[in-house]
Amino acid sequence: MRESGSPAWQEWEQELARNGRVELKVGRRQTWLLLLGAIGFTVVGLAISLNSTALDEQLAGWMSVAFFGVICVPLFVVQLLRSIAIVVDATGMHLVTGRLHGSLIRWPELVPWSAIRHASVFEMASTKVVSLHVTEAFEAEYLVQLGPWRGG
């Protein structure tokens, strides 16, 4: 069920032994950087729109304001306000969300240990990724719960 010798698993086992649970919080550094970039593009787009006399430059500036200022900035602010953590305890893995719910990705509230066939931890672009491989029965039950939103 685990990759032997993985430093992440060793850290988790120690914390699980001490506290009875392990809490993995979602990092926010990348979201802060994306928010700063979106604000920058919004300000530059606004400056171009207000200071340009050419119609195509004004249009490009307003498109930048519309995309980065109206869509990206609020999206990143909501992502920063939402607290998300994965809690691992004796019953399984829980997704814990803060007061701001809602996501494009639907995740079951509990994945019991009996439904997890294999779990692996790896890093991708300095981001720790946890991959769960669940049983076919759990996957089928979960897909039925999704109804028409389950994708392909």
MISE-214842 format. One line per 10 residues: number of its first residue (from 0); for each residue x, y, z of N, C-alpha, C, O. Coordinates in nm, 4 decimals, padded with zeros to 6 digits. Atoms other than C-alpha are relative to their C-alpha. Layout:
N
NUM = X:Y:Z:X:Y:Z:X:Y:Z:X:Y:Z ~ ...
***
This chain:
152
0 = 00.0800:-00.1179:00.0000:00.0000:00.0000:00.0000:00.0855:00.1259:00.0000:00.0331:00.2352:-00.0214 ~ -00.0849:-00.1179:-00.0005:00.2968:00.2317:00.0232:00.1318:-00.0307:-00.0674:00.1697:-00.1466:-00.0842 ~ -00.1320:00.0167:00.0588:00.6279:00.2878:-00.1404:00.1007:-00.0062:00.1128:00.1120:00.0871:00.1922 ~ -00.0957:00.0149:-00.1096:00.8964:00.1585:00.0890:00.1150:00.0982:-00.0170:00.1612:00.1238:-00.1282 ~ -00.1151:-00.0903:00.0025:01.1712:00.4006:00.1807:-00.0337:00.1434:-00.0377:00.0563:00.2271:-00.0448 ~ 00.0380:-00.1352:00.0373:00.9735:00.7097:00.0816:00.0085:00.0904:00.1220:-00.0535:00.0614:00.2243 ~ -00.0111:-00.0905:-00.1161:01.0699:01.0013:00.3111:-00.1347:00.0567:00.0439:-00.1580:00.0747:00.1634 ~ 00.1306:-00.0554:-00.0355:00.7161:01.1416:00.2958:-00.0786:-00.0993:00.0842:-00.1406:-00.0608:00.1833 ~ 00.0738:00.1002:-00.0770:00.5654:00.8163:00.4195:00.0585:-00.0137:00.1400:-00.0159:-00.0308:00.2366 ~ -00.0620:00.0109:-00.1321:00.8174:00.7990:00.7037:-00.0422:00.1163:00.0896:-00.0724:00.0959:00.2072
10 = 00.0452:-00.1170:-00.0762:00.7279:01.1540:00.8148:-00.1455:-00.0156:00.0411:-00.1817:00.0148:00.1547 ~ 00.1418:00.0161:-00.0286:00.3569:01.0750:00.7926:-00.0216:-00.1051:00.1079:-00.1043:-00.0855:00.1969 ~ 00.0155:00.1049:-00.0993:00.3930:00.7531:00.9934:00.0373:00.0505:00.1389:-00.0279:00.0152:00.2372 ~ -00.0395:-00.0557:-00.1292:00.5745:00.9420:01.2704:-00.1087:00.0928:00.0545:-00.1430:00.0854:00.1725 ~ 00.1056:-00.0906:-00.0451:00.3063:01.2119:01.2853:-00.1276:-00.0759:00.0343:-00.1968:-00.0407:00.1299 ~ 00.1178:00.0813:-00.0276:00.0294:00.9516:01.2705:00.0146:-00.0705:00.1351:-00.0822:-00.0820:00.2103 ~ -00.0245:00.0654:-00.1289:00.1891:00.7689:01.5647:-00.0123:00.1002:00.1151:-00.0629:00.0654:00.2218 ~ 00.0062:-00.1023:-00.1052:00.2167:01.0963:01.7645:-00.1417:00.0524:00.0216:-00.1888:00.0594:00.1350 ~ 00.1274:-00.0720:-00.0102:-00.1207:01.2578:01.6868:-00.1231:-00.0805:-00.0381:-00.2353:-00.0377:-00.0112 ~ 00.1143:00.0778:00.0467:-00.3397:00.9863:01.5414:-00.0553:00.0474:-00.1330:-00.1537:-00.0073:-00.1827
20 = 00.0445:-00.0522:00.1302:-00.3766:01.1877:01.2201:00.1127:00.0809:-00.0634:00.2025:00.1299:00.0050 ~ -00.0937:-00.0824:00.0767:-00.1772:01.3634:00.9499:-00.0832:00.0956:-00.0837:-00.1772:00.0537:-00.1513 ~ 00.0731:-00.1001:00.0775:-00.2995:01.6872:00.7928:00.0928:00.0583:-00.1055:00.1995:00.1112:-00.0743 ~ -00.0768:-00.0533:00.1120:-00.1724:01.7882:00.4504:-00.0727:00.1222:-00.0530:-00.1828:00.1105:-00.1069 ~ 00.0634:-00.1227:00.0467:-00.2483:02.1495:00.3655:00.0470:00.0335:-00.1407:00.1601:00.0044:-00.1796 ~ -00.0310:-00.0400:00.1369:-00.2601:02.2847:00.0134:00.0855:00.1267:00.0050:00.0512:00.2229:00.0736 ~ -00.0877:-00.1169:00.0045:00.0237:02.5273:-00.0587:-00.0646:00.1169:-00.0725:-00.1449:00.0981:-00.1638 ~ 00.0601:-00.1205:00.0568:-00.0656:02.8841:-00.1471:00.1000:00.0895:-00.0714:00.0602:00.1914:-00.1279 ~ -00.1014:-00.0870:00.0602:00.2631:03.0268:-00.2782:-00.0255:00.0242:-00.1482:-00.0178:00.1379:-00.1946 ~ 00.0238:-00.0149:00.1435:00.1841:02.9612:-00.6434:-00.1234:00.0856:-00.0269:-00.1246:00.1643:-00.1215
30 = 00.1209:-00.0793:00.0194:-00.1637:03.1113:-00.6075:00.0276:00.1476:00.0258:-00.0238:00.2334:-00.0461 ~ -00.0377:-00.1400:-00.0255:-00.0175:03.4298:-00.4542:00.0749:00.0578:-00.1199:00.0496:00.1712:-00.1604 ~ -00.0757:-00.0477:00.1168:00.2247:03.4578:-00.7472:-00.0917:00.0211:-00.1200:-00.0769:00.1193:-00.1928 ~ 00.0949:-00.0157:00.1097:-00.0560:03.4036:-00.9980:-00.0877:00.1236:00.0199:-00.1170:00.1954:-00.0757 ~ 00.0808:-00.1186:-00.0299:-00.2662:03.6704:-00.8238:00.0794:00.1279:-00.0289:00.0272:00.2212:-00.0899 ~ -00.0827:-00.1178:00.0275:00.0201:03.9199:-00.8370:00.0179:00.0222:-00.1505:00.0125:00.1357:-00.1978 ~ -00.0124:-00.0107:00.1458:00.0715:03.8450:-01.2075:-00.1284:00.0510:-00.0643:-00.1242:00.1355:-00.1537 ~ 00.1288:-00.0437:00.0551:-00.3001:03.8884:-01.2814:-00.0254:00.1472:00.0298:-00.0766:00.2202:-00.0552 ~ 00.0153:-00.1425:-00.0334:-00.3052:04.2219:-01.0978:00.0917:00.0842:-00.0879:00.0517:00.1905:-00.1354 ~ -00.0937:-00.0724:00.0870:00.0016:04.3321:-01.2945:-00.0522:00.0129:-00.1416:-00.0475:00.1215:-00.1993
40 = 00.0533:-00.0057:00.1359:-00.1538:04.2414:-01.6296:-00.1249:00.0883:-00.0072:-00.1486:00.1543:-00.1084 ~ 00.1180:-00.0869:-00.0043:-00.4761:04.4177:-01.5254:00.0413:00.1462:-00.0019:-00.0151:00.2264:-00.0764 ~ -00.0467:-00.1390:-00.0068:-00.2895:04.7375:-01.4384:00.0620:00.0429:-00.1327:00.0359:00.1533:-00.1805 ~ -00.0611:-00.0329:00.1292:-00.0844:04.7268:-01.7601:-00.1077:00.0139:-00.1080:-00.1016:00.1057:-00.1897 ~ 00.1087:-00.0091:00.0976:-00.3991:04.6596:-01.9667:-00.0797:00.1274:00.0160:-00.1185:00.1895:-00.0830 ~ 00.0718:-00.1245:-00.0259:-00.5754:04.9509:-01.8013:00.0812:00.1210:-00.0455:00.0267:00.2148:-00.1037 ~ -00.0864:-00.1107:00.0432:-00.2776:05.1800:-01.8632:00.0044:00.0105:-00.1524:00.0002:00.1205:-00.2076 ~ -00.0012:-00.0007:00.1466:-00.2635:05.0773:-02.2294:-00.1319:00.0548:-00.0541:-00.1336:00.1362:-00.1464 ~ 00.1323:-00.0424:00.0478:-00.6387:05.1282:-02.2721:-00.0230:00.1494:00.0165:-00.0795:00.2140:-00.0717 ~ 00.0265:-00.1410:-00.0291:-00.6449:05.4728:-02.1149:00.0986:00.0956:-00.0677:00.0663:00.2122:-00.0899
50 = -00.1038:-00.0881:00.0551:-00.3238:05.6082:-02.2700:00.0243:-00.0182:-00.1486:00.1079:00.0516:-00.2060 ~ -00.0226:00.0267:00.1408:-00.3468:05.4723:-02.6224:-00.1066:00.0693:-00.0848:-00.2215:00.0855:-00.0436 ~ 00.0960:-00.0604:00.0931:-00.5074:05.6420:-02.9197:-00.0411:-00.0977:-00.1091:-00.1453:-00.0799:-00.1723 ~ 00.0316:00.0993:00.1034:-00.4995:05.3425:-03.1548:-00.1071:-00.0963:00.0517:-00.1009:-00.1440:00.1650 ~ 00.1127:00.0843:-00.0386:-00.8166:05.1350:-03.1497:00.0436:-00.1426:00.0335:-00.0064:-00.2013:00.1294 ~ -00.0426:00.1379:-00.0254:-00.6375:04.7979:-03.1692:00.0756:-00.0115:00.1327:00.0642:-00.1132:00.2012 ~ -00.0698:00.0010:-00.1289:-00.4159:04.8872:-02.8709:-00.0996:00.0134:00.1145:-00.0863:-00.0538:00.2168 ~ 00.1027:-00.0137:-00.1031:-00.7182:05.0011:-02.6701:-00.0769:-00.1306:00.0186:-00.1064:-00.1705:00.1312 ~ 00.0715:00.1269:-00.0061:-00.8986:04.6778:-02.7559:00.0828:-00.1063:00.0727:00.0298:-00.1803:00.1557 ~ -00.0878:00.0964:-00.0674:-00.5985:04.4674:-02.6467:00.0073:00.0298:00.1493:00.0069:-00.0622:00.2311
60 = -00.0042:-00.0372:-00.1408:-00.5804:04.6615:-02.3211:-00.1268:-00.0377:00.0732:-00.1212:-00.0927:00.1832 ~ 00.1263:00.0346:-00.0650:-00.9501:04.6188:-02.2441:-00.0203:-00.1513:00.0083:-00.0805:-00.2003:00.1038 ~ 00.0088:00.1465:-00.0071:-00.9293:04.2467:-02.3281:00.0855:-00.0531:00.1157:00.0478:-00.1481:00.1843 ~ -00.0853:00.0381:-00.1125:-00.6439:04.2184:-02.0802:-00.0694:00.0284:00.1331:-00.0658:-00.0538:00.2247 ~ 00.0726:-00.0354:-00.1226:-00.8489:04.3986:-01.8145:-00.1158:-00.0979:00.0223:-00.1385:-00.1439:00.1342 ~ 00.1145:00.0900:-00.0124:-01.1514:04.1797:-01.8864:00.0429:-00.1394:00.0452:-00.0189:-00.1975:00.1344 ~ -00.0421:00.1358:-00.0352:-00.9617:03.8510:-01.8667:00.0672:-00.0050:00.1365:00.0254:-00.0802:00.2246 ~ -00.0775:00.0086:-00.1234:-00.7125:03.9180:-01.5900:-00.0710:00.0651:00.1184:-00.0674:00.0121:00.2294 ~ 00.0633:-00.0719:-00.1104:-00.9116:04.1702:-01.3839:-00.1344:-00.0544:00.0406:-00.1675:-00.0574:00.1591 ~ 00.1362:00.0436:-00.0293:-01.2613:04.0285:-01.4122:-00.0068:-00.1499:00.0287:-00.0880:-00.1934:00.1103
70 = 00.0060:00.1453:-00.0174:-01.1899:03.6544:-01.4320:00.1084:-00.0504:00.0955:00.0782:-00.1175:00.1942 ~ -00.1108:00.0602:-00.0749:-00.8450:03.5761:-01.2910:00.0128:00.0510:00.1427:00.0290:-00.0289:00.2350 ~ -00.0186:-00.0542:-00.1353:-00.8203:03.8116:-00.9929:-00.1041:-00.0572:00.0971:-00.0650:-00.1065:00.2030 ~ 00.0965:00.0590:-00.0945:-01.1517:03.6993:-00.8318:00.0205:-00.1507:00.0212:00.0034:-00.2011:00.1322 ~ -00.0234:00.1440:-00.0118:-01.0715:03.3341:-00.9046:00.1129:-00.0295:00.0974:00.0993:-00.1167:00.1832 ~ -00.1137:00.0238:-00.0877:-00.7333:03.3525:-00.7318:-00.0290:00.0447:00.1427:00.0194:-00.0172:00.2374 ~ 00.0378:-00.0445:-00.1347:-00.8781:03.5479:-00.4371:-00.0839:-00.1068:00.0686:-00.0621:-00.1367:00.1860 ~ 00.0822:00.1070:-00.0577:-01.1391:03.2768:-00.3821:00.0868:-00.1199:00.0350:00.0678:-00.1809:00.1403 ~ -00.0900:00.1117:-00.0288:-00.8679:03.0105:-00.4039:00.0820:00.0261:00.1258:00.1075:-00.0661:00.2032 ~ -00.0774:-00.0334:-00.1194:-00.6673:03.1938:-00.1376:-00.0863:-00.0004:00.1259:-00.0375:-00.0350:00.2335
80 = 00.0887:-00.0027:-00.1156:-00.9688:03.2336:00.0924:-00.0472:-00.1396:00.0405:-00.0796:-00.1633:00.1569 ~ 00.0483:00.1351:-00.0276:-01.0681:02.8681:00.0657:00.1122:-00.0804:00.0655:00.2231:-00.0872:00.0125 ~ -00.0992:00.0847:-00.0651:-00.8853:02.6425:00.3106:-00.0291:-00.1451:-00.0367:-00.1416:-00.1926:-00.0206 ~ 00.0148:00.1390:00.0410:-00.8294:02.2901:00.1846:00.1116:-00.0814:00.0636:00.2279:-00.0414:00.0623 ~ -00.0993:00.0906:-00.0573:-00.6552:02.0043:00.3607:-00.0472:-00.1427:-00.0212:-00.1671:-00.1695:-00.0293 ~ 00.0300:00.1423:00.0031:-00.6377:01.6296:00.3278:00.0430:-00.0552:00.1353:00.1582:-00.0397:00.1758 ~ -00.0287:00.0560:-00.1313:-00.6593:01.4541:00.6641:00.0039:-00.1513:-00.0121:-00.0893:-00.2139:-00.0626 ~ -00.0184:00.1452:-00.0008:-00.5273:01.1004:00.7000:-00.0102:-00.0452:00.1448:00.0636:00.0028:00.2307 ~ 00.0121:00.0543:-00.1351:-00.6423:00.9073:01.0073:-00.0333:-00.1486:-00.0091:-00.0197:-00.2097:-00.1151 ~ 00.0243:00.1439:-00.0050:-00.7433:00.5579:01.1139:-00.1153:-00.0447:-00.0895:-00.1200:-00.1610:-00.1296
90 = 00.1135:00.0391:00.0835:-01.0655:00.5644:00.9087:00.0302:00.0092:-00.1493:-00.0329:-00.0598:-00.2294 ~ -00.0348:-00.0154:00.1414:-00.9047:00.6735:00.5796:00.0493:00.1398:-00.0297:00.1154:00.2021:00.0535 ~ -00.0401:-00.1336:00.0416:-00.8473:00.9966:00.3893:-00.1246:00.0862:-00.0172:-00.2203:00.0471:-00.0841 ~ 00.1115:-00.0940:00.0046:-01.0804:01.2959:00.4298:00.0446:00.1264:-00.0720:00.1576:00.1721:-00.0544 ~ -00.0232:-00.1321:00.0574:-01.1011:01.6105:00.2197:-00.0726:00.0996:00.0880:-00.1944:00.0918:00.1038 ~ 00.0578:-00.0993:-00.0900:-01.1569:01.9038:00.4556:00.0077:00.1352:-00.0695:00.1164:00.1833:-00.1016 ~ 00.0037:-00.1321:00.0620:-01.2686:02.2318:00.3012:-00.0500:00.1006:00.1013:-00.1239:00.0660:00.1935 ~ 00.0411:-00.1065:-00.0909:-01.3199:02.5618:00.4763:-00.1415:00.0452:-00.0277:-00.2225:-00.0304:-00.0814 ~ 00.1353:-00.0537:00.0165:-01.6261:02.7840:00.4688:-00.0380:00.0156:-00.1458:-00.1547:00.0000:-00.1816 ~ 00.0301:-00.0164:00.1425:-01.5968:02.8466:00.0958:00.0079:-00.1356:-00.0686:00.1170:-00.1863:-00.0946
100 = 00.0035:00.1299:00.0664:-01.7061:02.5235:-00.0681:-00.0078:00.0208:-00.1505:-00.0126:00.1334:-00.1999 ~ 00.0159:-00.0052:00.1444:-01.7308:02.4395:-00.4327:00.1325:-00.0211:-00.0693:00.2353:00.0343:-00.0305 ~ -00.1198:00.0298:00.0759:-01.4836:02.3089:-00.6789:-00.0426:-00.0615:-00.1319:-00.1507:-00.1194:-00.1423 ~ 00.0274:00.0669:00.1267:-01.4701:02.1928:-01.0360:00.0297:-00.1489:00.0100:-00.0203:-00.2283:-00.0697 ~ -00.0344:00.1398:-00.0211:-01.3248:01.8665:-00.9071:-00.0797:-00.0500:00.1190:-00.0690:00.0048:00.2288 ~ 00.0800:00.0547:-00.1094:-01.5633:01.6597:-00.6993:00.0751:-00.1171:00.0614:00.1236:-00.2053:-00.0096 ~ -00.0788:00.0978:-00.0735:-01.4005:01.4448:-00.4344:-00.0867:-00.0554:00.1116:-00.1585:00.0209:00.1762 ~ 00.0799:00.0539:-00.1095:-01.5629:01.2052:-00.1885:00.0508:00.0515:00.1349:00.1701:00.0772:00.1509 ~ -00.0406:-00.0511:-00.1305:-01.5622:01.3228:00.1733:00.0917:-00.0969:00.0731:00.1771:-00.0539:00.1507 ~ -00.0840:00.1001:-00.0650:-01.4021:00.9968:00.2884:00.0351:-00.1089:-00.0997:-00.0516:-00.1620:-00.1691
110 = -00.0463:00.1175:00.0734:-01.1939:00.7383:00.1092:00.0524:-00.0964:00.1073:00.1615:-00.0757:00.1603 ~ -00.0422:00.0907:-00.1070:-01.1761:00.4462:00.3560:00.1213:-00.0827:-00.0428:00.1448:-00.1046:-00.1617 ~ -00.1204:00.0782:00.0307:-00.8583:00.2402:00.3819:-00.0338:-00.1253:-00.0794:00.0465:-00.1702:-00.1612 ~ 00.0373:00.1218:00.0728:-01.0469:-00.0638:00.2528:-00.0171:00.0253:-00.1492:-00.0123:-00.0687:-00.2285 ~ 00.0187:-00.0337:00.1419:-01.1028:00.1216:-00.0780:00.1297:00.0410:-00.0680:00.1316:00.0596:-00.1897 ~ -00.1281:-00.0430:00.0582:-00.7362:00.2201:-00.1286:00.0867:-00.1221:-00.0270:00.1266:-00.1938:00.0648 ~ -00.0871:00.1115:00.0379:-00.5339:-00.0357:-00.3225:00.1471:00.0368:00.0132:00.2293:-00.0439:00.0565 ~ -00.1397:-00.0435:00.0020:-00.2157:00.1675:-00.3493:00.0028:00.1520:00.0083:-00.0845:00.2197:-00.0460 ~ -00.0193:-00.1449:-00.0057:-00.0944:00.5163:-00.2684:00.1473:00.0279:-00.0280:00.2352:-00.0467:00.0151 ~ -00.1389:-00.0379:00.0261:00.2168:00.6886:-00.3940:00.0144:00.1509:00.0160:-00.0808:00.2266:-00.0026
120 = -00.0318:-00.1410:-00.0190:00.3826:01.0216:-00.3245:00.1180:00.0313:-00.0896:00.2178:-00.0408:-00.0899 ~ -00.1119:-00.0421:00.0843:00.6010:01.2025:-00.5741:-00.0027:00.1502:-00.0137:-00.1025:00.2149:00.0180 ~ -00.0071:-00.1444:00.0209:00.7154:01.5524:-00.6560:00.0008:00.0292:-00.1490:00.0695:-00.0366:-00.2271 ~ 00.0063:-00.0438:00.1378:00.6311:01.7269:-00.9802:00.0151:00.1514:00.0017:-00.0713:00.2223:00.0534 ~ -00.0291:-00.1435:00.0011:00.7840:02.0708:-01.0355:-00.0046:00.0564:00.1425:-00.0702:00.1574:00.1675 ~ -00.0124:-00.0364:-00.1417:00.8602:02.0994:-00.6605:-00.1336:00.0029:00.0741:-00.1453:00.0669:00.1786 ~ 00.1296:00.0123:-00.0655:00.4965:02.0210:-00.5745:-00.0199:-00.1456:00.0396:-00.0065:-00.2353:-00.0437 ~ 00.0232:00.1357:-00.0472:00.4215:01.7161:-00.3608:-00.1370:-00.0460:-00.0475:-00.2370:00.0224:-00.0258 ~ 00.1239:00.0550:00.0548:00.1563:01.4987:-00.5282:-00.0267:-00.1342:00.0671:00.0625:-00.2185:00.0760 ~ 00.0426:00.1267:-00.0573:-00.0351:01.2182:-00.3569:-00.0965:-00.0636:-00.0992:-00.1966:-00.0030:-00.1374
130 = 00.0829:00.0710:00.0967:-00.1838:00.9622:-00.5937:-00.0608:-00.1228:00.0676:00.0105:-00.2081:00.1205 ~ 00.0708:00.1139:-00.0578:-00.4481:00.7184:-00.4712:-00.0536:-00.0879:-00.1119:-00.1117:-00.0391:-00.2088 ~ 00.0588:00.0975:00.0915:-00.5401:00.4034:-00.6598:-00.1045:-00.0752:00.0811:-00.0711:-00.1488:00.1740 ~ 00.1093:00.0571:-00.0781:-00.8805:00.2902:-00.5364:-00.0510:-00.1280:-00.0660:-00.0197:-00.1574:-00.1814 ~ 00.0571:00.1236:00.0521:-01.0670:-00.0355:-00.5791:-00.1047:00.0327:-00.1064:-00.1603:00.1425:-00.1094 ~ 00.0988:-00.0201:00.1059:-01.2956:-00.0790:-00.8772:-00.1402:00.0202:00.0582:-00.2195:00.0968:00.0035 ~ 00.1322:-00.0143:-00.0619:-01.5986:-00.1123:-00.6475:-00.0198:00.1424:00.0530:-00.1265:00.2008:00.0340 ~ 00.0110:-00.1365:-00.0513:-01.5284:00.2223:-00.4775:-00.0116:00.0991:-00.1149:-00.0916:00.1924:-00.1082 ~ 00.0060:-00.0891:00.1163:-01.4675:00.3914:-00.8136:-00.1377:-00.0047:-00.0645:-00.1933:00.0996:-00.0990 ~ 00.1324:00.0127:00.0610:-01.7933:00.2548:-00.9557:-00.1063:00.0690:00.0849:-00.1931:00.1375:00.0309
140 = 00.0952:-00.0649:-00.0888:-01.9893:00.3717:-00.6488:00.0136:00.1520:-00.0068:-00.0861:00.2243:-00.0074 ~ -00.0249:-00.1442:00.0070:-01.8287:00.7146:-00.6678:-00.0511:00.0586:-00.1312:-00.1111:00.1662:-00.1316 ~ 00.0468:-00.0490:00.1299:-01.9037:00.7530:-01.0400:-00.1518:00.0038:-00.0073:-00.2080:00.0925:-00.0715 ~ 00.1469:-00.0018:-00.0036:-02.2692:00.6649:-00.9797:-00.0479:00.1237:00.0759:-00.1465:00.1860:00.0367 ~ 00.0381:-00.1179:-00.0773:-02.2856:00.9424:-00.7176:00.0161:00.1289:-00.0814:-00.0581:00.2249:-00.0610 ~ -00.0216:-00.1198:00.0815:-02.1524:01.1930:-00.9710:-00.1113:00.0218:-00.1000:-00.1357:00.1352:-00.1414 ~ 00.1088:-00.0113:00.0961:-02.4402:01.1203:-01.2066:00.0494:00.0493:-00.1348:00.1522:00.0031:-00.1843 ~ -00.0378:-00.0452:00.1334:-02.4264:01.3095:-01.5349:00.1294:00.0811:-00.0039:00.1808:00.1088:-00.1123 ~ -00.1210:-00.0827:-00.0038:-02.1220:01.5122:-01.4183:00.1278:-00.0828:-00.0007:00.2363:-00.0269:00.0155 ~ -00.1176:00.0830:-00.0139:-01.8860:01.2170:-01.4230:00.0979:00.0064:-00.1169:00.2040:-00.0557:-00.1111
150 = -00.0942:-00.0104:00.1117:-01.7266:01.3058:-01.7551:-00.0242:-00.1081:-00.1015:-00.1382:-00.1464:-00.1276 ~ 00.0130:00.0985:00.1064:-01.6535:01.0491:-02.0218:-00.0135:-00.1309:00.0468:-00.0254:-00.2240:-00.0328
***
